Amino acid sequence: MILQGIDTKDLMKTAGLMLAVSLLAILTSCKLLDSEPPADALAVVGEHWITHDDIVADLASMDIDTTSDREIALYVNQWIDTQLLLHEAHKQELHRDPEFLRRMRDLETDVLVSRLMDANILVETPSSQAIVDYWKDHTGEYTRVANEVSLIIARVDTRNQAWRLREGFDQSSSAAQMREEMGLNRIDTLHYLSVDRLPSEIAQAIEPLRSGHSSLPVEYQGEYLIIKLVERLRAGRPRSLEEIEPLVEARMIAEQRSRLRLEYIEALRREARQSGLVRIRFDDDQSGSVQQTEIAPDSTETGTDTTSTQE
Protein backbone atom coordinates (compact mmCIF):
# COMPACT_ATOMS: atom_id res chain seq x y z
CA MET A 1 0.00 0.00 0.00
CA ILE A 2 1.01 3.61 -0.47
CA LEU A 3 1.50 4.46 3.20
CA GLN A 4 3.97 1.71 4.05
CA GLY A 5 6.99 2.75 6.15
CA ILE A 6 9.96 4.43 4.48
CA ASP A 7 13.49 3.79 5.76
CA THR A 8 16.12 6.46 6.42
CA LYS A 9 18.01 5.88 3.16
CA ASP A 10 14.85 6.59 1.19
CA LEU A 11 14.30 9.80 3.13
CA MET A 12 17.79 10.99 2.25
CA LYS A 13 17.55 9.96 -1.39
CA THR A 14 15.12 12.60 -2.63
CA ALA A 15 16.93 15.96 -2.46
CA GLY A 16 14.73 18.92 -1.67
CA LEU A 17 11.61 16.84 -1.09
CA MET A 18 11.23 17.71 2.57
CA LEU A 19 11.41 21.45 1.88
CA ALA A 20 8.87 21.20 -0.93
CA VAL A 21 6.48 19.19 1.23
CA SER A 22 6.83 21.66 4.08
CA LEU A 23 6.04 24.61 1.82
CA LEU A 24 3.06 22.81 0.30
CA ALA A 25 1.85 21.86 3.76
CA ILE A 26 1.94 25.50 4.82
CA LEU A 27 0.05 26.54 1.70
CA THR A 28 -2.54 23.79 2.04
CA SER A 29 -2.98 24.43 5.76
CA CYS A 30 -5.50 27.07 4.71
CA LYS A 31 -7.39 24.54 2.54
CA LEU A 32 -10.22 23.68 4.93
CA LEU A 33 -12.75 20.97 4.21
CA ASP A 34 -16.10 22.43 3.29
CA SER A 35 -17.38 18.93 2.51
CA GLU A 36 -16.05 15.44 2.05
CA PRO A 37 -12.52 15.29 0.57
CA PRO A 38 -12.31 14.70 -3.18
CA ALA A 39 -12.01 11.19 -4.55
CA ASP A 40 -8.31 11.61 -5.41
CA ALA A 41 -7.31 12.86 -1.94
CA LEU A 42 -4.46 10.62 -0.85
CA ALA A 43 -4.25 11.91 2.73
CA VAL A 44 -6.44 13.84 5.16
CA VAL A 45 -5.20 15.38 8.40
CA GLY A 46 -7.92 17.05 10.43
CA GLU A 47 -9.45 19.68 8.17
CA HIS A 48 -6.70 19.58 5.54
CA TRP A 49 -6.14 17.28 2.59
CA ILE A 50 -3.80 16.69 -0.31
CA THR A 51 -4.70 15.33 -3.73
CA HIS A 52 -2.91 13.12 -6.21
CA ASP A 53 -2.66 16.09 -8.62
CA ASP A 54 -1.00 18.22 -5.92
CA ILE A 55 1.66 15.57 -5.39
CA VAL A 56 2.25 14.87 -9.08
CA ALA A 57 2.69 18.59 -9.85
CA ASP A 58 5.22 19.06 -7.05
CA LEU A 59 7.19 15.91 -7.87
CA ALA A 60 7.32 16.91 -11.54
CA SER A 61 8.70 20.34 -10.62
CA MET A 62 11.62 18.57 -8.91
CA ASP A 63 12.17 16.11 -11.80
CA ILE A 64 11.14 13.17 -9.61
CA ASP A 65 9.34 10.17 -11.10
CA THR A 66 5.62 10.90 -10.71
CA THR A 67 4.66 7.28 -11.45
CA SER A 68 6.75 5.80 -8.63
CA ASP A 69 4.67 4.47 -5.73
CA ARG A 70 7.75 4.75 -3.53
CA GLU A 71 8.22 8.47 -4.25
CA ILE A 72 4.50 9.18 -3.78
CA ALA A 73 4.51 7.24 -0.51
CA LEU A 74 7.54 9.21 0.68
CA TYR A 75 5.83 12.47 -0.23
CA VAL A 76 2.54 11.57 1.51
CA ASN A 77 4.28 10.42 4.69
CA GLN A 78 6.29 13.63 4.89
CA TRP A 79 3.19 15.73 4.20
CA ILE A 80 1.33 14.00 7.04
CA ASP A 81 4.24 14.54 9.44
CA THR A 82 4.44 18.22 8.51
CA GLN A 83 0.69 18.68 8.95
CA LEU A 84 0.86 17.09 12.39
CA LEU A 85 3.69 19.44 13.35
CA LEU A 86 1.75 22.45 12.06
CA HIS A 87 -1.33 21.34 13.98
CA GLU A 88 0.69 21.10 17.19
CA ALA A 89 2.32 24.52 16.57
CA HIS A 90 -1.10 26.14 16.17
CA LYS A 91 -2.35 24.27 19.23
CA GLN A 92 0.46 25.91 21.22
CA GLU A 93 -0.39 29.27 19.54
CA LEU A 94 3.13 29.67 18.19
CA HIS A 95 1.64 31.29 15.08
CA ARG A 96 0.90 34.33 17.28
CA ASP A 97 4.50 34.68 18.41
CA PRO A 98 5.88 38.17 17.54
CA GLU A 99 9.15 36.75 16.23
CA PHE A 100 7.26 34.37 13.94
CA LEU A 101 5.10 37.21 12.61
CA ARG A 102 8.18 39.36 11.98
CA ARG A 103 9.91 36.57 10.08
CA MET A 104 6.79 35.94 8.01
CA ARG A 105 6.67 39.63 7.06
CA ASP A 106 10.34 39.47 6.08
CA LEU A 107 9.69 36.33 4.03
CA GLU A 108 6.75 38.00 2.29
CA THR A 109 8.94 40.98 1.44
CA ASP A 110 11.72 38.81 0.03
CA VAL A 111 9.35 36.68 -2.05
CA LEU A 112 7.37 39.61 -3.45
CA VAL A 113 10.49 41.60 -4.36
CA SER A 114 11.99 38.53 -6.01
CA ARG A 115 8.82 37.94 -7.99
CA LEU A 116 8.71 41.60 -9.00
CA MET A 117 12.27 41.45 -10.30
CA ASP A 118 11.67 38.20 -12.15
CA ALA A 119 8.61 39.67 -13.84
CA ASN A 120 10.16 43.01 -14.83
CA ILE A 121 13.87 42.36 -15.35
CA LEU A 122 14.29 40.17 -18.42
CA VAL A 123 17.91 39.25 -19.08
CA GLU A 124 18.89 38.05 -22.53
CA THR A 125 21.41 35.26 -23.00
CA PRO A 126 24.54 36.81 -24.53
CA SER A 127 25.43 35.79 -28.06
CA SER A 128 28.51 33.69 -28.81
CA GLN A 129 30.26 36.72 -30.30
CA ALA A 130 29.45 38.83 -27.24
CA ILE A 131 30.97 36.16 -25.00
CA VAL A 132 34.13 36.09 -27.13
CA ASP A 133 34.42 39.89 -27.02
CA TYR A 134 33.91 39.97 -23.25
CA TRP A 135 36.53 37.28 -22.73
CA LYS A 136 39.05 39.20 -24.86
CA ASP A 137 38.44 42.36 -22.82
CA HIS A 138 38.82 40.53 -19.49
CA THR A 139 41.48 37.93 -20.25
CA GLY A 140 43.66 39.12 -17.39
CA GLU A 141 40.87 38.35 -14.92
CA TYR A 142 40.80 34.69 -15.90
CA THR A 143 44.43 33.69 -15.42
CA ARG A 144 45.30 30.31 -13.97
CA VAL A 145 46.36 30.69 -10.32
CA ALA A 146 48.00 27.26 -9.95
CA ASN A 147 49.59 24.54 -12.06
CA GLU A 148 46.83 22.29 -13.34
CA VAL A 149 46.54 19.05 -15.29
CA SER A 150 43.94 17.14 -17.27
CA LEU A 151 44.07 13.38 -16.71
CA ILE A 152 42.54 10.09 -17.78
CA ILE A 153 42.70 7.50 -14.99
CA ALA A 154 41.88 3.80 -15.33
CA ARG A 155 41.44 1.62 -12.24
CA VAL A 156 42.04 -2.14 -12.18
CA ASP A 157 42.40 -4.76 -9.46
CA THR A 158 45.90 -6.17 -10.08
CA ARG A 159 49.33 -4.95 -11.10
CA ASN A 160 49.41 -7.42 -14.02
CA GLN A 161 46.20 -5.95 -15.42
CA ALA A 162 47.67 -2.47 -15.06
CA TRP A 163 50.80 -3.40 -17.01
CA ARG A 164 48.72 -4.90 -19.82
CA LEU A 165 46.68 -1.72 -20.03
CA ARG A 166 49.59 0.67 -20.19
CA GLU A 167 50.49 0.12 -23.84
CA GLY A 168 46.91 0.53 -24.95
CA PHE A 169 46.64 3.67 -22.87
CA ASP A 170 49.47 5.33 -24.78
CA GLN A 171 47.89 4.46 -28.11
CA SER A 172 44.33 5.58 -27.26
CA SER A 173 43.43 9.23 -27.50
CA SER A 174 40.31 9.50 -25.34
CA ALA A 175 38.44 7.85 -22.50
CA ALA A 176 35.63 6.89 -24.88
CA GLN A 177 38.09 5.11 -27.18
CA MET A 178 39.59 3.28 -24.21
CA ARG A 179 36.17 2.10 -23.07
CA GLU A 180 35.31 0.86 -26.55
CA GLU A 181 38.62 -0.72 -27.58
CA MET A 182 39.88 -1.97 -24.23
CA GLY A 183 36.61 -2.77 -22.48
CA LEU A 184 37.37 -0.52 -19.52
CA ASN A 185 34.53 0.42 -17.22
CA ARG A 186 36.36 2.01 -14.29
CA ILE A 187 37.81 5.01 -16.07
CA ASP A 188 37.59 8.72 -15.29
CA THR A 189 38.38 11.85 -17.29
CA LEU A 190 39.40 14.74 -15.05
CA HIS A 191 39.91 18.29 -16.33
CA TYR A 192 41.84 21.24 -14.88
CA LEU A 193 42.89 19.74 -11.56
CA SER A 194 45.28 21.71 -9.39
CA VAL A 195 48.49 19.71 -9.02
CA ASP A 196 48.77 20.86 -5.40
CA ARG A 197 45.46 19.16 -4.58
CA LEU A 198 46.28 15.78 -6.11
CA PRO A 199 47.10 12.81 -3.85
CA SER A 200 50.86 12.54 -3.48
CA GLU A 201 50.94 9.13 -5.22
CA ILE A 202 49.29 10.55 -8.34
CA ALA A 203 51.27 13.80 -8.32
CA GLN A 204 54.57 11.87 -8.17
CA ALA A 205 53.49 9.48 -10.93
CA ILE A 206 52.70 12.24 -13.43
CA GLU A 207 55.61 14.54 -12.54
CA PRO A 208 58.01 13.16 -15.24
CA LEU A 209 55.33 12.68 -17.91
CA ARG A 210 54.87 14.64 -21.09
CA SER A 211 51.42 15.30 -22.54
CA GLY A 212 49.94 12.17 -24.11
CA HIS A 213 52.09 9.76 -22.08
CA SER A 214 50.98 7.30 -19.39
CA SER A 215 52.40 6.50 -15.99
CA LEU A 216 53.68 3.23 -14.60
CA PRO A 217 51.13 1.31 -12.49
CA VAL A 218 50.32 3.23 -9.29
CA GLU A 219 48.96 1.47 -6.22
CA TYR A 220 46.31 3.65 -4.61
CA GLN A 221 43.63 2.75 -2.05
CA GLY A 222 43.63 -0.94 -2.83
CA GLU A 223 43.55 -0.51 -6.61
CA TYR A 224 46.10 -0.07 -9.39
CA LEU A 225 45.95 3.05 -11.54
CA ILE A 226 47.25 3.86 -14.98
CA ILE A 227 47.27 7.64 -15.41
CA LYS A 228 47.48 9.37 -18.78
CA LEU A 229 48.57 13.01 -18.77
CA VAL A 230 46.35 14.69 -21.35
CA GLU A 231 47.60 18.24 -20.81
CA ARG A 232 49.73 20.23 -18.40
CA LEU A 233 48.64 23.82 -17.75
CA ARG A 234 51.00 26.29 -16.09
CA ALA A 235 50.00 28.93 -13.53
CA GLY A 236 49.82 32.53 -14.71
CA ARG A 237 48.59 31.75 -18.22
CA PRO A 238 45.11 32.88 -19.31
CA ARG A 239 42.39 30.27 -19.31
CA SER A 240 41.00 29.41 -22.74
CA LEU A 241 37.49 30.48 -23.65
CA GLU A 242 36.54 26.85 -24.20
CA GLU A 243 37.46 26.13 -20.59
CA ILE A 244 35.59 29.01 -18.96
CA GLU A 245 32.80 29.92 -21.39
CA PRO A 246 30.02 28.95 -18.93
CA LEU A 247 31.67 31.09 -16.26
CA VAL A 248 31.97 34.08 -18.60
CA GLU A 249 28.35 33.73 -19.70
CA ALA A 250 27.13 33.54 -16.08
CA ARG A 251 29.14 36.65 -15.18
CA MET A 252 27.76 38.59 -18.16
CA ILE A 253 24.19 37.64 -17.21
CA ALA A 254 24.77 38.63 -13.57
CA GLU A 255 26.20 42.01 -14.59
CA GLN A 256 23.32 42.63 -16.97
CA ARG A 257 20.78 41.70 -14.30
CA SER A 258 22.43 44.03 -11.79
CA ARG A 259 22.47 46.90 -14.30
CA LEU A 260 18.80 46.39 -15.23
CA ARG A 261 17.84 46.17 -11.57
CA LEU A 262 19.44 49.54 -10.82
CA GLU A 263 17.75 51.07 -13.86
CA TYR A 264 14.39 49.68 -12.76
CA ILE A 265 14.77 51.03 -9.24
CA GLU A 266 15.85 54.44 -10.57
CA ALA A 267 12.70 54.55 -12.71
CA LEU A 268 10.61 53.83 -9.60
CA ARG A 269 12.46 56.62 -7.77
CA ARG A 270 11.75 59.14 -10.52
CA GLU A 271 8.09 58.22 -10.48
CA ALA A 272 8.02 58.47 -6.68
CA ARG A 273 9.59 61.95 -6.77
CA GLN A 274 7.05 63.15 -9.31
CA SER A 275 4.08 61.76 -7.37
CA GLY A 276 5.32 62.68 -3.90
CA LEU A 277 4.93 59.05 -2.81
CA VAL A 278 8.07 58.98 -0.66
CA ARG A 279 9.02 61.28 2.20
CA ILE A 280 12.06 60.79 4.44
CA ARG A 281 12.01 62.29 7.94
CA PHE A 282 15.06 62.68 10.17
CA ASP A 283 16.12 64.78 13.18
CA ASP A 284 18.58 67.63 12.72
CA ASP A 285 21.35 66.85 15.21
CA GLN A 286 22.10 70.53 15.86
CA SER A 287 18.68 72.14 16.04
CA GLY A 288 16.63 69.15 17.14
CA SER A 289 14.03 70.03 14.52
CA VAL A 290 12.53 67.50 12.14
CA GLN A 291 13.40 68.00 8.50
CA GLN A 292 11.86 66.38 5.48
CA THR A 293 13.51 65.62 2.18
CA GLU A 294 12.65 63.95 -1.06
CA ILE A 295 14.15 60.67 -2.13
CA ALA A 296 17.80 61.01 -3.23
CA PRO A 297 17.88 61.28 -7.02
CA ASP A 298 21.14 59.45 -7.62
CA SER A 299 21.51 57.01 -4.73
CA THR A 300 21.09 53.99 -6.99
CA GLU A 301 24.34 54.80 -8.78
CA THR A 302 26.24 53.28 -5.88
CA GLY A 303 23.95 50.28 -5.69
CA THR A 304 22.61 51.34 -2.27
CA ASP A 305 18.85 51.54 -1.91
CA THR A 306 18.09 54.22 0.70
CA THR A 307 14.36 54.47 -0.04
CA SER A 308 12.35 54.18 3.15
CA THR A 309 9.15 55.46 4.71
CA GLN A 310 9.02 56.25 8.38
CA GLU A 311 5.92 57.20 10.26
C-alpha positions as CSV (number, residue, x, y, z in Angstrom):
1,M,0.0,0.0,0.0
2,I,1.0,3.6,-0.5
3,L,1.5,4.5,3.2
4,Q,4.0,1.7,4.0
5,G,7.0,2.7,6.2
6,I,10.0,4.4,4.5
7,D,13.5,3.8,5.8
8,T,16.1,6.5,6.4
9,K,18.0,5.9,3.2
10,D,14.9,6.6,1.2
11,L,14.3,9.8,3.1
12,M,17.8,11.0,2.3
13,K,17.5,10.0,-1.4
14,T,15.1,12.6,-2.6
15,A,16.9,16.0,-2.5
16,G,14.7,18.9,-1.7
17,L,11.6,16.8,-1.1
18,M,11.2,17.7,2.6
19,L,11.4,21.4,1.9
20,A,8.9,21.2,-0.9
21,V,6.5,19.2,1.2
22,S,6.8,21.7,4.1
23,L,6.0,24.6,1.8
24,L,3.1,22.8,0.3
25,A,1.8,21.9,3.8
26,I,1.9,25.5,4.8
27,L,0.0,26.5,1.7
28,T,-2.5,23.8,2.0
29,S,-3.0,24.4,5.8
30,C,-5.5,27.1,4.7
31,K,-7.4,24.5,2.5
32,L,-10.2,23.7,4.9
33,L,-12.7,21.0,4.2
34,D,-16.1,22.4,3.3
35,S,-17.4,18.9,2.5
36,E,-16.1,15.4,2.0
37,P,-12.5,15.3,0.6
38,P,-12.3,14.7,-3.2
39,A,-12.0,11.2,-4.6
40,D,-8.3,11.6,-5.4
41,A,-7.3,12.9,-1.9
42,L,-4.5,10.6,-0.8
43,A,-4.3,11.9,2.7
44,V,-6.4,13.8,5.2
45,V,-5.2,15.4,8.4
46,G,-7.9,17.1,10.4
47,E,-9.5,19.7,8.2
48,H,-6.7,19.6,5.5
49,W,-6.1,17.3,2.6
50,I,-3.8,16.7,-0.3
51,T,-4.7,15.3,-3.7
52,H,-2.9,13.1,-6.2
53,D,-2.7,16.1,-8.6
54,D,-1.0,18.2,-5.9
55,I,1.7,15.6,-5.4
56,V,2.3,14.9,-9.1
57,A,2.7,18.6,-9.9
58,D,5.2,19.1,-7.0
59,L,7.2,15.9,-7.9
60,A,7.3,16.9,-11.5
61,S,8.7,20.3,-10.6
62,M,11.6,18.6,-8.9
63,D,12.2,16.1,-11.8
64,I,11.1,13.2,-9.6
65,D,9.3,10.2,-11.1
66,T,5.6,10.9,-10.7
67,T,4.7,7.3,-11.4
68,S,6.7,5.8,-8.6
69,D,4.7,4.5,-5.7
70,R,7.7,4.7,-3.5
71,E,8.2,8.5,-4.2
72,I,4.5,9.2,-3.8
73,A,4.5,7.2,-0.5
74,L,7.5,9.2,0.7
75,Y,5.8,12.5,-0.2
76,V,2.5,11.6,1.5
77,N,4.3,10.4,4.7
78,Q,6.3,13.6,4.9
79,W,3.2,15.7,4.2
80,I,1.3,14.0,7.0
81,D,4.2,14.5,9.4
82,T,4.4,18.2,8.5
83,Q,0.7,18.7,8.9
84,L,0.9,17.1,12.4
85,L,3.7,19.4,13.4
86,L,1.8,22.4,12.1
87,H,-1.3,21.3,14.0
88,E,0.7,21.1,17.2
89,A,2.3,24.5,16.6
90,H,-1.1,26.1,16.2
91,K,-2.3,24.3,19.2
92,Q,0.5,25.9,21.2
93,E,-0.4,29.3,19.5
94,L,3.1,29.7,18.2
95,H,1.6,31.3,15.1
96,R,0.9,34.3,17.3
97,D,4.5,34.7,18.4
98,P,5.9,38.2,17.5
99,E,9.1,36.7,16.2
100,F,7.3,34.4,13.9
101,L,5.1,37.2,12.6
102,R,8.2,39.4,12.0
103,R,9.9,36.6,10.1
104,M,6.8,35.9,8.0
105,R,6.7,39.6,7.1
106,D,10.3,39.5,6.1
107,L,9.7,36.3,4.0
108,E,6.7,38.0,2.3
109,T,8.9,41.0,1.4
110,D,11.7,38.8,0.0
111,V,9.4,36.7,-2.0
112,L,7.4,39.6,-3.4
113,V,10.5,41.6,-4.4
114,S,12.0,38.5,-6.0
115,R,8.8,37.9,-8.0
116,L,8.7,41.6,-9.0
117,M,12.3,41.5,-10.3
118,D,11.7,38.2,-12.2
119,A,8.6,39.7,-13.8
120,N,10.2,43.0,-14.8
121,I,13.9,42.4,-15.4
122,L,14.3,40.2,-18.4
123,V,17.9,39.2,-19.1
124,E,18.9,38.0,-22.5
125,T,21.4,35.3,-23.0
126,P,24.5,36.8,-24.5
127,S,25.4,35.8,-28.1
128,S,28.5,33.7,-28.8
129,Q,30.3,36.7,-30.3
130,A,29.4,38.8,-27.2
131,I,31.0,36.2,-25.0
132,V,34.1,36.1,-27.1
133,D,34.4,39.9,-27.0
134,Y,33.9,40.0,-23.2
135,W,36.5,37.3,-22.7
136,K,39.1,39.2,-24.9
137,D,38.4,42.4,-22.8
138,H,38.8,40.5,-19.5
139,T,41.5,37.9,-20.2
140,G,43.7,39.1,-17.4
141,E,40.9,38.3,-14.9
142,Y,40.8,34.7,-15.9
143,T,44.4,33.7,-15.4
144,R,45.3,30.3,-14.0
145,V,46.4,30.7,-10.3
146,A,48.0,27.3,-9.9
147,N,49.6,24.5,-12.1
148,E,46.8,22.3,-13.3
149,V,46.5,19.0,-15.3
150,S,43.9,17.1,-17.3
151,L,44.1,13.4,-16.7
152,I,42.5,10.1,-17.8
153,I,42.7,7.5,-15.0
154,A,41.9,3.8,-15.3
155,R,41.4,1.6,-12.2
156,V,42.0,-2.1,-12.2
157,D,42.4,-4.8,-9.5
158,T,45.9,-6.2,-10.1
159,R,49.3,-5.0,-11.1
160,N,49.4,-7.4,-14.0
161,Q,46.2,-6.0,-15.4
162,A,47.7,-2.5,-15.1
163,W,50.8,-3.4,-17.0
164,R,48.7,-4.9,-19.8
165,L,46.7,-1.7,-20.0
166,R,49.6,0.7,-20.2
167,E,50.5,0.1,-23.8
168,G,46.9,0.5,-24.9
169,F,46.6,3.7,-22.9
170,D,49.5,5.3,-24.8
171,Q,47.9,4.5,-28.1
172,S,44.3,5.6,-27.3
173,S,43.4,9.2,-27.5
174,S,40.3,9.5,-25.3
175,A,38.4,7.9,-22.5
176,A,35.6,6.9,-24.9
177,Q,38.1,5.1,-27.2
178,M,39.6,3.3,-24.2
179,R,36.2,2.1,-23.1
180,E,35.3,0.9,-26.5
181,E,38.6,-0.7,-27.6
182,M,39.9,-2.0,-24.2
183,G,36.6,-2.8,-22.5
184,L,37.4,-0.5,-19.5
185,N,34.5,0.4,-17.2
186,R,36.4,2.0,-14.3
187,I,37.8,5.0,-16.1
188,D,37.6,8.7,-15.3
189,T,38.4,11.9,-17.3
190,L,39.4,14.7,-15.0
191,H,39.9,18.3,-16.3
192,Y,41.8,21.2,-14.9
193,L,42.9,19.7,-11.6
194,S,45.3,21.7,-9.4
195,V,48.5,19.7,-9.0
196,D,48.8,20.9,-5.4
197,R,45.5,19.2,-4.6
198,L,46.3,15.8,-6.1
199,P,47.1,12.8,-3.9
200,S,50.9,12.5,-3.5
201,E,50.9,9.1,-5.2
202,I,49.3,10.5,-8.3
203,A,51.3,13.8,-8.3
204,Q,54.6,11.9,-8.2
205,A,53.5,9.5,-10.9
206,I,52.7,12.2,-13.4
207,E,55.6,14.5,-12.5
208,P,58.0,13.2,-15.2
209,L,55.3,12.7,-17.9
210,R,54.9,14.6,-21.1
211,S,51.4,15.3,-22.5
212,G,49.9,12.2,-24.1
213,H,52.1,9.8,-22.1
214,S,51.0,7.3,-19.4
215,S,52.4,6.5,-16.0
216,L,53.7,3.2,-14.6
217,P,51.1,1.3,-12.5
218,V,50.3,3.2,-9.3
219,E,49.0,1.5,-6.2
220,Y,46.3,3.6,-4.6
221,Q,43.6,2.8,-2.0
222,G,43.6,-0.9,-2.8
223,E,43.6,-0.5,-6.6
224,Y,46.1,-0.1,-9.4
225,L,45.9,3.0,-11.5
226,I,47.2,3.9,-15.0
227,I,47.3,7.6,-15.4
228,K,47.5,9.4,-18.8
229,L,48.6,13.0,-18.8
230,V,46.3,14.7,-21.3
231,E,47.6,18.2,-20.8
232,R,49.7,20.2,-18.4
233,L,48.6,23.8,-17.8
234,R,51.0,26.3,-16.1
235,A,50.0,28.9,-13.5
236,G,49.8,32.5,-14.7
237,R,48.6,31.8,-18.2
238,P,45.1,32.9,-19.3
239,R,42.4,30.3,-19.3
240,S,41.0,29.4,-22.7
241,L,37.5,30.5,-23.6
242,E,36.5,26.8,-24.2
243,E,37.5,26.1,-20.6
244,I,35.6,29.0,-19.0
245,E,32.8,29.9,-21.4
246,P,30.0,28.9,-18.9
247,L,31.7,31.1,-16.3
248,V,32.0,34.1,-18.6
249,E,28.3,33.7,-19.7
250,A,27.1,33.5,-16.1
251,R,29.1,36.6,-15.2
252,M,27.8,38.6,-18.2
253,I,24.2,37.6,-17.2
254,A,24.8,38.6,-13.6
255,E,26.2,42.0,-14.6
256,Q,23.3,42.6,-17.0
257,R,20.8,41.7,-14.3
258,S,22.4,44.0,-11.8
259,R,22.5,46.9,-14.3
260,L,18.8,46.4,-15.2
261,R,17.8,46.2,-11.6
262,L,19.4,49.5,-10.8
263,E,17.7,51.1,-13.9
264,Y,14.4,49.7,-12.8
265,I,14.8,51.0,-9.2
266,E,15.9,54.4,-10.6
267,A,12.7,54.6,-12.7
268,L,10.6,53.8,-9.6
269,R,12.5,56.6,-7.8
270,R,11.8,59.1,-10.5
271,E,8.1,58.2,-10.5
272,A,8.0,58.5,-6.7
273,R,9.6,61.9,-6.8
274,Q,7.0,63.1,-9.3
275,S,4.1,61.8,-7.4
276,G,5.3,62.7,-3.9
277,L,4.9,59.1,-2.8
278,V,8.1,59.0,-0.7
279,R,9.0,61.3,2.2
280,I,12.1,60.8,4.4
281,R,12.0,62.3,7.9
282,F,15.1,62.7,10.2
283,D,16.1,64.8,13.2
284,D,18.6,67.6,12.7
285,D,21.3,66.9,15.2
286,Q,22.1,70.5,15.9
287,S,18.7,72.1,16.0
288,G,16.6,69.1,17.1
289,S,14.0,70.0,14.5
290,V,12.5,67.5,12.1
291,Q,13.4,68.0,8.5
292,Q,11.9,66.4,5.5
293,T,13.5,65.6,2.2
294,E,12.7,63.9,-1.1
295,I,14.2,60.7,-2.1
296,A,17.8,61.0,-3.2
297,P,17.9,61.3,-7.0
298,D,21.1,59.4,-7.6
299,S,21.5,57.0,-4.7
300,T,21.1,54.0,-7.0
301,E,24.3,54.8,-8.8
302,T,26.2,53.3,-5.9
303,G,23.9,50.3,-5.7
304,T,22.6,51.3,-2.3
305,D,18.8,51.5,-1.9
306,T,18.1,54.2,0.7
307,T,14.4,54.5,0.0
308,S,12.3,54.2,3.1
309,T,9.2,55.5,4.7
310,Q,9.0,56.2,8.4
311,E,5.9,57.2,10.3
